[in-house]
C-alpha cells in the first residue's frame, strides 16, 4: 500500500506545490535587518543631532533633523499616541498569521519589510519617553526642507514600511499569491503548465 503524501518542509504538498520554509526564514531575516538598521540610525541621530541645527545634504534635497513625533505623519493624532501601538500590534499579529501559509519569496521580502518597520516604531512607542505606550518616535530625515515643510520627517522604519507596502501592491497587481501561486487576469488560478504562466515567467527572465 502506498503511503499518503506528507506535507513535510521541502516536500510536495498533495496539490503539487512545494512547501517553502525558507520564505518564512527570509521574512524573519529581512525584518531583523530592517529593525537593526532602524535602531542603529535612531541611536546615532540622538547622539549626533540633539541640540543641533539641521544638517543640509545634496544641496538641500535632504536634511538630517532630529524630531520626536508623538503622532503619525505631520504629528497627526498626537493627542492619541496610545492608539498607534495597538494598531501596530495588530499589524504584527496579522503578519505572523500570514506567515503560516507563506510560500512566496517576494511576499516574504514585502512582509519582512513591513514587520521590521512596524517593530522599529513600536519599540519607540513602548520604551521611549514620556511613558510606555505613549513614547515619541525618533525621526531624522526630512526632504526639501529642514523641518518637514513639504514631506513628513521620517526614519528607517517608516521607509521600510512604505517599501514593503508598495511591493505588496505590485505583487497583488501582478497576480502573485502568498502561497506561491498566481492568479490570471480573469481572477482564476494559473496552473504551472499553463501557456499564460510560461509567458509570465519568460517576461520576468527578460
N, C-alpha and C positions, 0 to 999 in steps of 0.2 A: 504494500500500500504506500502510495506517495504522500509524504508529509505536506501539510498545507504551507504555503509560502509565509515566511515571517517578515515582520517589518523592523528587522534589526538595523542599526545605523550602518549606512553604506550599502545596504542591500535593496533590491527592488521591492516595492510595495505590490500588493495584489493587482493594482491598476497599472503597473508597469513603470511608475515614476519612482525614481530613486530618492531615498531619504538623504538630506543634506545637513548632517550635524555641523559641518564646517560653516554653514551660513550663520548658525547661532553663535559659533565661536568668533566669526568675523564681526558680527553685530557687537559683541562684548568688547572686542579689541578696538573697534572704531570709537565706541562710546568712551572707553578708557583713555584713548589718546586725546579725544576732544575735551574730556574732563580735566586731565592733567594740564593740557595747554591752557585751559581757562584759569585753573587755579594758579599756575605759574605766572601768567600775564597779570592777573589781578594783584598778586603779591608784589610783582615788580612795580605796577602802577602806584600802589600805596606807598612803596618805598621811594620812588623816583619823582612822582608828580604831586605829592602832597605839598600844599602851600607854595605852589609854583605856577607861573604863568603858562598858558598852553604852548606846547611845542609845535612849531609850524613845519610841516613836511611837504615835499613835492609841490613847492610853490604855493602852498595854501590849499591844495586839494584835500589834504588830510591834516588834522590837528590831534595831538595827544593831550587830552584834558581830563583830569580826574573829576568824576561826577558820582555821587551816591544817590541812586534812584530808588525811591520808595514805591513807585508805581510801575506802569508798563512804559511803552514808548511815550516820550514827551511828558513823563510823570503822570500819565492818565491813571486814574484810580488810586492815587497816592493816599487817599483817606481810607482805603480799604485794603491795606497791604496784606492782611491775613488771608484774603481770598486767593492770592496768587500761589502760595504754597499748596493749598488744597487742590487747585486746578492742576498744578504740576504733578502732584502725587497721583492724580487720576490719569494723567498722560503716561506716567511711568508704568502704572499698572496695566494700561491698555497695550503698551509696547511689549511688556512681559507676556501678556496673553497672546499677542500676535506672534511672538517668537515660538509658541508651541507648535505652529504649523508652518514655520518659515523654511523655505527651500530655495529661495532666490538670492543670489549673491548681490545684485543691485539693490534689492529691497533690504538686505542686511546692512549695506552701507547707509542707505537712507534712514532706516530706523536707528542705526547706531549713532548717526549724527544728531538726530532729534533727542535720543536718550542722553547722550553726553552733554548736549546743551541744556536740556531740562535739569539734569542733576547739578550742573555747574551753578545755575542761578538759584536752584532750590537750596544749595548749601549756604548761599548768601542769605536767603530769606530766613533760614533756621538759625544760623550760627552768628551772624553779624549783628552789630548794634542797630537799633536800640534795644531789641528784645527778641527772644525766639519767636519765629513765625511773623515777626514784624521787621526783620532785618532789611537793610537797604542794599540793593545790588550795586556792585562796583562796575562802573562803565568808564571807558577811557578813549575811545576812538570816535572822532567827530569828522564829518565830511562837509567840505565847503564852508566851514565856519567853526570857530573855536568852542562854541557852546551849544551846538545842535540847533542853529537857527533854521537850517534848511532840511536837516535829516536827523533823526534821533541819535543821540550818543549811544554807542553800543560796545559790546565786548566780544570775546571769542565765543562764549556760549550762545549769544544771540546770532552770530554768524553761522555757527554750527546748526542751530535750529532752522534758520532760513534756508541754508543749503540743503538740509535734509528734507524739508517740506517741498522745495522746488523740485528736487529729484523725485520725490514721491508723486507729484503731479505729473511729471514727464512719464514715469513708469505707468501710471494709470492711463494716460492718453495713448500710450503705445501698446496697451493691452497686456502688459506684463503682470502676472499674478504673484502673490507672495508665496504660493506653494510651488512656484517654478513653472507653472503652465502659462498659456497665452489665451487671449480672447480676441477673436476676429472682429472686423468692423460690424458684423451683424450681431455681435454680442454673444456668440456661441464659442465654446472652447475650440481651439485649433489643435488638431491631432498632430503628433510628431511627424508623421509621414505625409501630411497634407502639403500640396504644392505651395499654398499660401505661406505655410510655416517655413518651407525651404526658401521662398523668396525673401522672407524677413531675415533669415539667417545670412543669406548672401549679401543683403544690403548692409547688415551690421558688420560683416567682414570687410566690405569695400572701404 
